[in-house]
Amino acid sequence: MEISNEYYRPFNLAKEYLETRRTKRAFRHLDNHFLKDLGFYREEGHIYPLSGSKEVTEETKAFAQKTPTEASLKR
């Protein structure tokens, strides 16, 4: 007898919720500089990953290494 994935859906949602809550609780005590070192930022009391932040995308482009072909094309 095989149990469908729909049977586990409520349990998976509850697990995901509890993990997110635990992570947010742990991050709440960190200062903004440390959060940024870990790849997160705080905005209006909420903590978000930096991956979608426009500010970080621009900073990342500035520090990104050029591939050898890109570097030779600029010469």
VENJOFEN-V137134 format. One record per residue. PHI is phi as a letter, one per 40 degrees, with the letter a starting at -180 (none if undefined). Layout:
<<PHI> <PHI>>
//
This chain:
<<none> <b> <c> <c> <c> <c> <c> <c> <d> <c> <c> <c> <c> <c> <c> <c> <c> <c> <c> <c> <c> <c> <c> <c> <c> <c> <c> <d> <c> <c> <c> <c> <c> <c> <d> <c> <c> <c> <g> <b> <a> <b> <a> <f> <g> <b> <b> <b> <c> <c> <d> <c> <c> <c> <d> <c> <d> <c> <c> <c> <c> <c> <c> <c> <c> <c> <c> <d> <c> <c> <c> <c> <c> <c> <c>>
//
